[in-house]
Amino acid sequence: DDGLVMVCDSGHHKVKVFNVKEDFAFVREFGSFGTGEGELHMPLSVAVNRAGEILVSDSSDRISVFDKEGTFLRWIGAKGRKDGCLNYPACIAVSDEDHLYVCDQGNRRVQVLDASDGRFLHKWGGSAKKPPQEGEEEEAPPPGDDEEGEAPPPEDPGMLRPSSIVVSSSGLVVVADYDRHVLWTH
């Protein structure tokens, strides 16, 4: 443990590094406004993978990967709905197994990627259909089995806006859903 802590400075489009062992002394900063290599657009969350690379999610729908000194290396993800694509990656966390957990807020899901190369591993949540827009009515649920007198099973509400995520050393994943006001555990 080198005693460094990283903070996303969204307003200035940077990541700032401080040393907790030296009374939170400022060490360095990296990033600048933009969408090119090494540039950030409102950084949202920061995590470190097993190799010591710094992963930064931002509002440009991808995750930038930097070395320990803040030099840009590569991107993970791109805007979209397909597996491995992102839509507002609000929060990220890396597990002991080097899995990158991403609150893919705009797609209403959590994606799990390989933290070293960004390969898609699996996901949970998400919406099979687009939520109704203002003025539209939501589709009626399929009818129940009226002959037996049973109601249809309740619809799984799923995640609406996964906004924060943590992974414990034992592998427990806890996701905060901003709109539902609940915590999901996996």
N, CA and C of each residue as an Amber inpcrd file, in Angstrom:
protein
   558
   0.8510000  -1.1870000   0.0000000   0.0000000   0.0000000   0.0000000
   0.8880000   1.2390000   0.0000000   0.7700000   2.0260000  -1.0340000
   1.6110000   3.2200000  -1.1430000   0.9640000   4.4570000  -0.5320000
  -0.2420000   4.3300000   0.0070000  -0.8880000   5.4490000   0.6890000
  -1.5030000   6.4860000  -0.2230000  -1.6540000   6.1740000  -1.4980000
  -2.2210000   7.1440000  -2.4290000  -3.7300000   6.9420000  -2.5580000
  -4.4280000   8.0390000  -2.6720000  -5.8650000   8.0080000  -2.9090000
  -6.1310000   8.9010000  -4.1210000  -7.0390000   8.4450000  -4.9770000
  -7.3800000   9.2020000  -6.1850000  -8.8020000   9.7180000  -6.0940000
  -9.0030000  10.9520000  -6.5690000 -10.3050000  11.6090000  -6.4990000
 -10.6520000  12.1450000  -7.8770000 -11.8760000  11.8760000  -8.3280000
 -12.3580000  12.4430000  -9.5920000 -12.7770000  13.8910000  -9.3480000
 -12.1840000  14.7900000 -10.0840000 -12.5500000  16.2060000 -10.0460000
 -13.3490000  16.4740000 -11.3230000 -14.6430000  16.1790000 -11.2620000
 -15.5020000  16.2450000 -12.4540000 -15.5520000  17.6380000 -13.0550000
 -15.6040000  18.6570000 -12.2180000 -15.7060000  20.0230000 -12.7100000
 -14.4920000  20.4860000 -13.4940000 -13.3230000  19.9210000 -13.1630000
 -12.0910000  20.3070000 -13.8560000 -11.6020000  19.2200000 -14.8100000
 -12.3750000  18.1170000 -14.9320000 -12.0810000  17.0360000 -15.8870000
 -10.7110000  16.4060000 -15.6300000 -10.4200000  16.1470000 -14.3510000
  -9.1270000  15.5970000 -13.9560000  -9.3060000  14.5380000 -12.8730000
  -8.2570000  13.7590000 -12.6760000  -8.1380000  12.8930000 -11.5060000
  -6.9850000  13.4610000 -10.6870000  -7.2260000  13.6520000  -9.3980000
  -6.2040000  14.1950000  -8.5000000  -5.7510000  13.0880000  -7.5560000
  -4.4560000  13.0520000  -7.2900000  -3.8470000  12.0200000  -6.4510000
  -3.2820000  12.6850000  -5.1970000  -3.6180000  12.0960000  -4.0370000
  -3.1640000  12.6080000  -2.7450000  -2.4920000  11.4810000  -1.9630000
  -1.5920000  11.8330000  -1.0570000  -0.9050000  10.8570000  -0.2260000
  -1.4690000  10.9370000   1.1940000  -2.1760000   9.8920000   1.6150000
  -2.7870000   9.8930000   2.9490000  -1.7450000   9.7700000   4.0530000
  -0.5700000   9.2070000   3.7350000   0.4870000   9.0480000   4.7370000
   1.2000000  10.3630000   5.0250000   0.9720000  11.3510000   4.1730000
   1.6030000  12.6620000   4.3520000   0.5340000  13.7420000   4.4920000
  -0.4630000  13.4500000   5.3360000  -1.5250000  14.4020000   5.6340000
  -2.2660000  14.8630000   4.3730000  -2.5290000  13.9220000   3.5060000
  -3.2560000  14.1490000   2.2520000  -2.5700000  15.1810000   1.3510000
  -1.2600000  15.1190000   1.3120000  -0.5030000  16.0270000   0.4410000
  -0.8220000  15.7390000  -1.0250000  -0.9720000  16.7800000  -1.8010000
  -1.2180000  16.6550000  -3.2350000   0.0270000  16.0590000  -3.8970000
  -0.1790000  15.0260000  -4.7450000   0.9290000  14.3620000  -5.4250000
   0.9680000  14.7560000  -6.9000000  -0.1540000  14.6000000  -7.5930000
  -0.2140000  14.9220000  -9.0180000  -1.6610000  14.9150000  -9.4710000
  -1.8590000  15.3440000 -10.7160000  -3.1650000  15.2540000 -11.3500000
  -2.9490000  14.8790000 -12.8010000  -3.9590000  14.2760000 -13.4000000
  -3.8740000  13.9640000 -14.8240000  -5.2570000  14.0720000 -15.4340000
  -5.2630000  14.2040000 -16.7590000  -6.5020000  14.3910000 -17.5040000
  -6.6910000  15.8540000 -17.8530000  -7.4850000  16.0880000 -18.8620000
  -7.8780000  17.4390000 -19.2690000  -9.2040000  17.3040000 -19.9980000
  -9.8960000  18.4140000 -20.2250000 -11.2130000  18.3680000 -20.8470000
 -11.1190000  17.9020000 -22.2940000 -11.9880000  16.9500000 -22.6380000
 -12.0640000  16.4890000 -24.0180000 -12.4520000  15.0320000 -24.1070000
 -12.4200000  14.5040000 -25.3110000 -12.7810000  13.1090000 -25.5370000
 -11.6790000  12.3470000 -26.2650000 -10.4950000  12.9510000 -26.3940000
  -9.3700000  12.2840000 -27.0430000  -8.5830000  11.4500000 -26.0540000
  -7.4770000  10.8800000 -26.5150000  -6.6270000  10.0510000 -25.6650000
  -6.1090000  10.8640000 -24.4860000  -6.3160000  10.3500000 -23.2950000
  -5.8580000  11.0140000 -22.0800000  -6.7510000  12.1440000 -21.6080000
  -7.8100000  12.4310000 -22.3610000  -8.7380000  13.4890000 -21.9850000
  -9.9640000  12.8780000 -21.3050000 -10.5740000  13.6570000 -20.4240000
 -11.7320000  13.1910000 -19.6670000 -12.8620000  14.2020000 -19.8010000
 -14.0700000  13.6850000 -19.8220000 -15.2570000  14.5480000 -19.8270000
 -16.0710000  14.1970000 -18.5860000 -15.9300000  15.0180000 -17.5610000
 -16.5880000  14.7840000 -16.2710000 -16.2890000  13.3870000 -15.7230000
 -15.0730000  13.1350000 -15.2500000 -14.7820000  11.8240000 -14.6740000
 -15.7420000  11.5140000 -13.5270000 -16.2190000  10.2800000 -13.4930000
 -17.2500000   9.8760000 -12.5420000 -16.7270000   8.9720000 -11.4310000
 -15.8040000   8.0790000 -11.7740000 -15.3680000   7.0760000 -10.8070000
 -13.9640000   6.6040000 -11.1850000 -13.2250000   6.1440000 -10.1860000
 -11.8570000   5.6810000 -10.4160000 -11.6190000   4.4000000  -9.6280000
 -10.8600000   3.4830000 -10.2220000 -10.5020000   2.2250000  -9.5670000
  -9.1250000   1.8100000 -10.0870000  -8.5200000   0.8340000  -9.4250000
  -7.2010000   0.3500000  -9.8180000  -7.2860000  -1.1590000 -10.0200000
  -6.7410000  -1.6490000 -11.1470000  -6.7500000  -3.0930000 -11.3880000
  -5.5190000  -3.7430000 -10.7630000  -5.4270000  -5.0650000 -10.8870000
  -4.3390000  -5.8190000 -10.2660000  -2.9590000  -5.4000000 -10.7650000
  -2.8830000  -4.9540000 -12.0160000  -1.6080000  -4.5240000 -12.6010000
  -1.2100000  -3.1270000 -12.1440000  -2.0690000  -2.4770000 -11.3500000
  -1.7740000  -1.1330000 -10.8770000  -2.2000000  -0.0490000 -11.8550000
  -2.9090000  -0.4270000 -12.9260000  -3.4020000   0.5650000 -13.8820000
  -4.6150000   1.2800000 -13.2840000  -4.7490000   2.5480000 -13.6320000
  -5.8400000   3.3760000 -13.1090000  -6.9540000   3.4150000 -14.1390000
  -8.1590000   3.0230000 -13.7290000  -9.3180000   3.0060000 -14.6140000
 -10.2390000   4.1430000 -14.2060000 -10.6570000   4.9550000 -15.1830000
 -11.4850000   6.1240000 -14.9070000 -12.7030000   6.0980000 -15.8250000
 -13.8950000   6.0560000 -15.2210000 -15.1150000   6.1550000 -16.0320000
 -15.4750000   7.6330000 -16.1440000 -16.0500000   8.0030000 -17.2900000
 -16.4750000   9.3890000 -17.4440000 -17.7480000   9.4460000 -18.2770000
 -18.2790000  10.6470000 -18.4380000 -19.5730000  10.7860000 -19.1060000
 -19.4920000  10.6480000 -20.6230000 -18.3160000  10.2950000 -21.1460000
 -18.2110000  10.0420000 -22.5900000 -18.4380000   8.5670000 -22.9050000
 -19.0430000   7.8370000 -21.9580000 -19.5100000   6.4620000 -22.1690000
 -18.3880000   5.4570000 -22.4260000 -17.3050000   5.6060000 -21.7030000
 -16.1990000   4.6550000 -21.8010000 -15.3650000   4.7510000 -20.5330000
 -14.3860000   3.8720000 -20.4440000 -13.4600000   3.8770000 -19.3210000
 -12.0620000   4.0650000 -19.8850000 -11.3640000   5.0780000 -19.3990000
  -9.9850000   5.3330000 -19.8140000  -9.0480000   4.6110000 -18.8630000
  -7.9900000   4.0410000 -19.4140000  -7.0040000   3.3200000 -18.6120000
  -5.6800000   4.0910000 -18.6870000  -5.1040000   4.3600000 -17.5030000
  -3.8580000   5.1110000 -17.3860000  -2.8490000   4.2690000 -16.6150000
  -1.5550000   4.5530000 -16.8120000  -0.5530000   3.9000000 -15.9720000
  -0.4910000   4.6130000 -14.6160000   0.3960000   4.1640000 -13.7450000
   0.4810000   4.7000000 -12.3800000   0.8010000   6.1950000 -12.3330000
   1.4610000   6.6900000 -13.3760000   1.8410000   8.1000000 -13.4160000
   0.7920000   8.9750000 -14.1050000  -0.2470000   8.3400000 -14.6710000
  -1.2970000   9.1080000 -15.3320000  -1.1470000   9.2230000 -16.8400000
  -0.3130000   8.3910000 -17.4340000  -0.1550000   8.3680000 -18.8910000
  -1.2290000   7.4680000 -19.4830000  -1.9430000   7.9800000 -20.4890000
  -3.0230000   7.2310000 -21.1240000  -2.4810000   5.9700000 -21.7920000
  -3.2170000   4.8470000 -21.6200000  -2.8530000   3.5720000 -22.2370000
  -3.8730000   3.1130000 -23.2780000  -5.1670000   3.1160000 -22.9090000
  -6.2050000   2.5860000 -23.8090000  -7.5770000   2.9060000 -23.2370000
  -8.6110000   2.5590000 -24.0150000  -9.9900000   2.6880000 -23.5740000
 -10.6170000   1.3120000 -23.4090000 -11.5990000   1.2430000 -22.5410000
 -12.4570000   0.0690000 -22.4000000 -13.8680000   0.5410000 -22.7060000
 -14.5490000  -0.1820000 -23.5930000 -15.9440000   0.1300000 -23.9050000
 -16.1030000   1.2600000 -24.9030000 -17.3430000   1.3950000 -25.3530000
 -17.7630000   2.4590000 -26.2690000 -19.2580000   2.6400000 -26.0580000
 -19.8060000   3.7300000 -26.5190000 -21.2330000   3.9890000 -26.3180000
 -22.0740000   2.9240000 -27.0340000 -23.0880000   2.4320000 -26.3280000
 -23.9930000   1.4680000 -26.9350000 -24.7140000   0.6290000 -25.9060000
 -25.5630000  -0.2840000 -26.4090000 -26.3540000  -1.1630000 -25.5520000
 -25.8600000  -2.6070000 -25.5630000 -25.0330000  -2.9670000 -26.5230000
 -24.5480000  -4.3470000 -26.6120000 -23.6600000  -4.6720000 -25.4190000
 -23.4490000  -5.9660000 -25.1900000 -22.5560000  -6.4050000 -24.1210000
 -21.1790000  -5.7830000 -24.3280000 -20.6400000  -5.2100000 -23.2660000
 -19.3380000  -4.5580000 -23.3300000 -19.4020000  -3.0860000 -23.7090000
 -20.5480000  -2.6470000 -24.2120000 -20.7430000  -1.2290000 -24.5220000
 -21.3540000  -0.5370000 -23.3090000 -21.1980000   0.7730000 -23.2330000
 -21.5980000   1.5060000 -22.0350000 -22.4700000   2.7040000 -22.3790000
 -23.2870000   3.0870000 -21.4140000 -24.0990000   4.2890000 -21.5270000
 -24.1360000   4.9340000 -20.1450000 -23.2240000   5.8580000 -19.9150000
 -23.0410000   6.5720000 -18.6500000 -22.5870000   5.6040000 -17.5290000
 -21.3080000   5.2220000 -17.5640000 -20.7610000   4.3370000 -16.5220000
 -20.5300000   5.1110000 -15.2250000 -21.5710000   5.2010000 -14.4080000
 -21.5880000   6.0790000 -13.2350000 -20.5740000   5.7150000 -12.1560000
 -20.3220000   4.4280000 -11.9680000 -19.4220000   4.0040000 -10.8970000
 -18.7540000   2.6970000 -11.2940000 -17.5040000   2.5260000 -10.8770000
 -16.7640000   1.3010000 -11.1630000 -16.0850000   0.7990000  -9.8910000
 -15.8420000  -0.5080000  -9.8640000 -15.0950000  -1.1280000  -8.7650000
 -14.3770000  -2.3490000  -9.3250000 -13.2140000  -2.6720000  -8.7670000
 -12.4500000  -3.8390000  -9.1940000 -12.3740000  -4.8200000  -8.0320000
 -12.6790000  -6.0880000  -8.3250000 -12.6420000  -7.1300000  -7.2920000
 -11.2490000  -7.7250000  -7.1670000 -11.0630000  -8.5520000  -6.1430000
  -9.7970000  -9.2520000  -5.9400000  -9.4730000 -10.1810000  -7.1110000
 -10.5090000 -10.6280000  -7.8350000 -10.3100000 -11.4990000  -8.9950000
  -9.9870000 -10.7090000 -10.2560000  -9.8180000  -9.3960000 -10.1290000
  -9.5380000  -8.4840000 -11.2410000 -10.7160000  -8.3890000 -12.2070000
 -11.9150000  -8.4310000 -11.6410000 -13.1340000  -8.1960000 -12.4210000
 -13.5370000  -6.7380000 -12.2270000 -13.8700000  -6.0880000 -13.3210000
 -14.2930000  -4.6910000 -13.2990000 -15.8130000  -4.6530000 -13.3020000
 -16.4010000  -4.1610000 -12.2140000 -17.8520000  -4.0200000 -12.0870000
 -18.2140000  -2.5940000 -12.4820000 -19.1560000  -2.4590000 -13.4170000
 -19.5210000  -1.1470000 -13.9550000 -21.0120000  -0.9000000 -13.7610000
 -21.3710000   0.1640000 -13.0520000 -22.7610000   0.6190000 -12.9950000
 -23.0490000   1.3090000 -14.3300000 -23.5940000   0.5580000 -15.2580000
 -23.8960000   1.0420000 -16.6060000 -25.2730000   1.6960000 -16.5460000
 -25.2950000   2.8960000 -15.9860000 -26.5330000   3.5410000 -15.5780000
 -27.5350000   3.7450000 -16.7120000 -27.0900000   4.2370000 -17.8510000
 -28.0000000   4.4950000 -18.9660000 -28.6140000   3.2320000 -19.5380000
 -27.9480000   2.0870000 -19.3440000 -28.4880000   0.8010000 -19.8030000
 -29.1600000   0.0230000 -18.6800000 -29.2650000   0.6250000 -17.5030000
 -29.9840000   0.0590000 -16.3610000 -29.4710000  -1.3180000 -15.9520000
 -28.1370000  -1.4460000 -15.8950000 -27.5480000  -2.7550000 -15.5870000
 -26.1780000  -2.5820000 -14.9530000 -25.6530000  -3.7000000 -14.4740000
 -24.2680000  -3.7890000 -14.0420000 -23.5900000  -4.7540000 -15.0040000
 -22.4630000  -4.3280000 -15.5340000 -21.6770000  -5.2140000 -16.3940000
 -20.4060000  -5.5980000 -15.6490000 -19.9600000  -6.8180000 -15.8830000
 -18.7090000  -7.2940000 -15.3130000 -17.7660000  -7.5560000 -16.4820000
 -16.6320000  -6.8610000 -16.4430000 -15.6310000  -6.9560000 -17.4960000
 -14.3150000  -7.4180000 -16.8970000 -13.4270000  -7.9350000 -17.7180000
 -12.0830000  -8.2500000 -17.2630000 -11.3550000  -6.9200000 -17.0720000
 -10.8270000  -6.6590000 -15.8820000 -10.2120000  -5.3650000 -15.5840000
  -8.8840000  -5.1570000 -16.3030000  -8.2980000  -6.2190000 -16.8380000
  -7.0160000  -6.0590000 -17.5270000  -7.1800000  -5.7510000 -19.0100000
  -8.2140000  -6.3210000 -19.6400000  -8.3570000  -6.1010000 -21.0900000
  -9.7570000  -5.6450000 -21.5180000 -10.6970000  -5.5480000 -20.5800000
 -12.0380000  -5.0460000 -20.9050000 -12.9910000  -6.0600000 -21.5100000
 -12.5630000  -7.3320000 -21.5940000 -13.4460000  -8.3660000 -22.1560000
 -14.7290000  -8.4720000 -21.3420000 -15.8750000  -8.5870000 -22.0370000
 -17.1630000  -8.7820000 -21.3740000 -17.1930000 -10.1580000 -20.7280000
 -17.6140000 -10.2180000 -19.4470000 -17.7350000 -11.4870000 -18.7400000
 -19.2040000 -11.8460000 -18.5110000 -19.9660000 -10.9370000 -17.9080000
 -21.4020000 -11.1550000 -17.7330000 -22.0560000  -9.8630000 -17.2630000
 -23.3680000  -9.9230000 -17.0710000 -24.1220000  -8.7340000 -16.6590000
 -25.3440000  -9.1680000 -15.8710000 -25.9390000  -8.2230000 -15.1830000
 -27.2650000  -8.4290000 -14.6180000 -28.0040000  -7.1090000 -14.6570000
 -29.3280000  -7.2080000 -14.6240000 -30.1530000  -6.0220000 -14.7780000
 -30.3370000  -5.7260000 -16.2460000 -30.6750000  -4.4990000 -16.5450000
 -30.9280000  -4.1140000 -17.9340000 -32.4000000  -4.2070000 -18.2370000
 -32.7810000  -3.5990000 -19.3020000 -34.1770000  -3.5780000 -19.7030000
 -34.2970000  -4.1490000 -21.0960000 -35.1950000  -5.0890000 -21.2780000
 -35.4010000  -5.6730000 -22.5930000 -36.1260000  -4.7120000 -23.5140000
 -36.8470000  -3.7910000 -22.9410000 -37.5590000  -2.8180000 -23.7620000
 -37.2560000  -1.4190000 -23.2700000 -37.3920000  -0.4810000 -24.1550000
 -37.1430000   0.9090000 -23.8150000 -38.2680000   1.3970000 -22.9270000
 -37.9600000   2.1250000 -21.8320000 -39.0240000   2.6360000 -20.9760000
 -39.8890000   3.6230000 -21.7560000 -41.1900000   3.7080000 -21.4000000
 -42.0720000   4.6270000 -22.1320000 -41.6220000   6.0770000 -21.9720000
 -41.7550000   6.8250000 -23.0530000 -41.4300000   8.2480000 -23.0280000
 -42.6330000   9.0120000 -22.4970000 -42.4320000  10.2660000 -22.1430000
 -43.5050000  11.0970000 -21.6290000 -44.6590000  11.1170000 -22.6340000
 -45.8600000  10.8670000 -22.1480000 -47.0450000  10.8680000 -23.0050000
 -47.3770000   9.4980000 -23.5790000 -46.4400000   8.5290000 -23.4910000
 -46.7040000   7.1720000 -23.9800000 -47.2330000   6.3290000 -22.8300000
 -48.0300000   5.3150000 -23.1810000 -48.5150000   4.3910000 -22.1560000
 -47.6250000   3.1610000 -22.1490000 -47.4640000   2.5780000 -20.9690000
 -46.6790000   1.3630000 -20.8520000 -47.5170000   0.1910000 -21.3520000
 -46.8310000  -0.8060000 -21.9590000 -47.5380000  -1.9870000 -22.4550000
 -48.2200000  -2.7150000 -21.3070000 -49.4070000  -3.2410000 -21.5790000
 -50.1180000  -4.0280000 -20.5600000 -49.4160000  -5.3620000 -20.3860000
 -49.3610000  -5.8810000 -19.1610000 -48.7330000  -7.1800000 -18.9500000
 -49.5880000  -8.2760000 -19.5680000 -48.9860000  -9.4350000 -19.8930000
 -49.7680000 -10.5190000 -20.4610000 -50.8280000 -10.9850000 -19.4690000
 -51.9650000 -11.4620000 -19.9610000 -53.0330000 -11.8920000 -19.0510000
 -52.6160000 -13.0950000 -18.2230000 -53.2070000 -13.2080000 -17.0240000
 -52.9000000 -14.3230000 -16.1320000 -53.7120000 -15.5600000 -16.4940000
 -53.5100000 -16.6070000 -15.7530000 -54.2170000 -17.8600000 -15.9720000
 -55.5510000 -17.7650000 -15.2300000 -56.5690000 -17.1890000 -15.8960000
 -57.8430000 -16.9190000 -15.2500000 -58.5900000 -18.1830000 -14.8460000
 -58.3830000 -19.2960000 -15.5690000 -59.1040000 -20.5200000 -15.2440000
 -58.7290000 -21.0410000 -13.8640000 -57.4850000 -20.8850000 -13.4860000
 -57.0310000 -21.3590000 -12.1870000 -57.2330000 -20.3150000 -11.1050000
 -57.5680000 -19.0860000 -11.4990000 -57.7620000 -18.0100000 -10.5380000
 -56.4700000 -17.4290000 -10.0050000 -55.3600000 -17.7040000 -10.7070000
 -54.0680000 -17.1930000 -10.2510000 -53.7350000 -15.8980000 -10.9750000
 -53.1580000 -14.9910000 -10.2480000 -52.7000000 -13.7400000 -10.8520000
 -51.3770000 -13.9940000 -11.5590000 -51.0600000 -13.1870000 -12.5550000
 -49.7620000 -13.3560000 -13.1950000 -48.6430000 -13.0610000 -12.1970000
 -47.4670000 -13.6710000 -12.3960000 -46.3720000 -13.4020000 -11.4570000
 -45.9950000 -11.9250000 -11.5100000 -45.5660000 -11.3720000 -10.3830000
 -45.1880000  -9.9560000 -10.3960000 -44.0050000  -9.7440000 -11.3310000
 -44.0270000  -8.6140000 -12.0400000 -42.9370000  -8.2960000 -12.9510000
 -41.7230000  -7.8810000 -12.1330000 -40.5560000  -8.4230000 -12.4980000
 -39.3260000  -8.0280000 -11.8340000 -39.0220000  -6.5870000 -12.2240000
 -39.0120000  -5.6810000 -11.2490000 -38.8220000  -4.2750000 -11.5910000
 -37.4280000  -3.9640000 -12.1130000 -36.4430000  -4.8030000 -11.7670000
 -35.0870000  -4.5740000 -12.2330000 -34.4930000  -3.2760000 -11.7140000
 -33.3090000  -2.9970000 -12.1750000 -32.6140000  -1.7710000 -11.7870000
 -33.1020000  -0.6220000 -12.6500000 -33.2090000   0.5310000 -12.0400000
 -33.5430000   1.7240000 -12.8160000 -32.3080000   2.5750000 -13.0620000
 -31.5960000   2.8810000 -11.9780000 -30.4180000   3.7350000 -12.1410000
 -29.3230000   3.2980000 -11.1690000 -28.5780000   2.2200000 -11.5350000
 -27.4750000   1.8150000 -10.6570000 -26.4490000   2.9410000 -10.5850000
 -26.1850000   3.4100000  -9.3760000 -25.3690000   4.6180000  -9.2400000
 -24.0780000   4.4330000  -8.4660000 -23.9950000   3.3760000  -7.6650000
 -22.7900000   3.1630000  -6.8790000 -22.6170000   1.6680000  -6.6530000
 -21.3580000   1.2320000  -6.5440000 -21.0890000  -0.1930000  -6.4000000
 -19.8500000  -0.4100000  -5.5410000 -19.8990000  -1.4360000  -4.7050000
 -18.7350000  -1.8590000  -3.9290000 -18.6540000  -3.3840000  -3.9900000
 -17.4300000  -3.8920000  -3.8920000 -17.1930000  -5.3340000  -3.8930000
 -16.3480000  -5.6400000  -2.6710000 -16.8480000  -6.5390000  -1.8140000
 -16.0980000  -6.8930000  -0.6000000 -15.0030000  -7.8990000  -0.9400000
 -14.0870000  -8.0980000  -0.0110000 -13.0070000  -9.0680000  -0.2220000
 -13.5470000 -10.4950000  -0.3110000 -14.7530000 -10.7320000   0.2180000
 -15.3590000 -12.0660000   0.1180000 -16.1630000 -12.2330000  -1.1730000
 -16.2360000 -11.1780000  -1.9890000 -16.9300000 -11.2760000  -3.2730000
 -18.3560000 -10.7680000  -3.2790000 -18.8540000 -10.2810000  -2.1580000
 -20.2040000  -9.7260000  -2.1100000 -20.2240000  -8.4100000  -2.8830000
 -21.1790000  -8.2840000  -3.8090000 -21.3230000  -7.0670000  -4.6040000
 -22.5900000  -6.3570000  -4.1470000 -22.4750000  -5.0770000  -3.8100000
 -23.6190000  -4.2790000  -3.3830000 -23.7480000  -3.1050000  -4.3550000
 -24.9630000  -2.9630000  -4.9010000 -25.2420000  -1.9050000  -5.8820000
 -26.3500000  -1.0170000  -5.3250000 -26.1270000   0.2900000  -5.3420000
 -27.1590000   1.2450000  -4.9440000 -27.9210000   1.6790000  -6.1880000
 -29.2610000   1.6280000  -6.0970000 -30.1290000   2.0740000  -7.1930000
 -30.7340000   3.4110000  -6.7770000 -30.3020000   4.4640000  -7.4350000
 -30.6900000   5.8290000  -7.0840000 -32.2010000   6.0470000  -7.2020000
 -32.8220000   5.5580000  -8.2630000 -34.2500000   5.7910000  -8.4770000
 -35.1400000   4.8900000  -7.6240000 -34.7350000   3.6510000  -7.4010000
 -35.5610000   2.7230000  -6.6100000 -35.3220000   2.8800000  -5.1120000
 -34.2570000   3.5560000  -4.7160000 -33.9150000   3.7380000  -3.2980000
 -33.7100000   2.3920000  -2.6100000 -32.9850000   1.5020000  -3.2990000
 -32.7090000   0.1730000  -2.7410000 -31.2420000  -0.1920000  -2.9620000
 -30.8070000  -1.1960000  -2.2130000 -29.5050000  -1.8110000  -2.4400000
 -29.7390000  -3.2100000  -2.9930000 -29.0490000  -3.5340000  -4.0570000
 -29.1020000  -4.8770000  -4.6480000 -27.8200000  -5.5880000  -4.2390000
 -27.9240000  -6.8620000  -3.8770000 -26.7290000  -7.6430000  -3.5360000
 -26.6200000  -8.8390000  -4.4650000 -25.3890000  -9.1800000  -4.7760000
 -25.1240000 -10.3100000  -5.6660000 -23.9170000 -11.0660000  -5.1520000
